[in-house]
Amino acid sequence: MADYDDTNRGQIWPNDKKETDKHPDFKGSVNVEGVEYWVSAWKRAPDANPKAPSLRFSIQKKEAQGGAQKASTPKPAAQPDFDDEIPF
C-alpha cells in the first residue's frame, strides 16, 4: 500500500477551547510545499458566511537536536546550471 501524500492539503475543525473573541473559531493544520503550518480561522461577523472565514497561518515548530525549537523552512528552488560559454 502506498503512503498517503498530504502535500498541499489541510483541514480545520471547530475550536472547543475558545474562551474569548480573540481565540479562533476554528483551528487546524495545512501542508504547503512540504512545510507544515498551523491554521487559525475566525468568523468575520455573526451573519457572515461560515464558509468564508478570516485565516491566519503560522509555521509549526519542530524539536531539533538538543531540545531547542527550530522553525521548518522551505528549501530554496534549485537554480538552473547555465553554461556561460557562447558556442560561436
Buried (B, 14 or more C-beta within 10 A) or exposed (E): EEEEEEEEEBEBEEBEEBEEEEEBBBBBBBBBEEBBBBBBBBBEEEEEEEEEBEBEEEBEEEEEEEEEEEEEEEEEEEEEEEEEEEEE
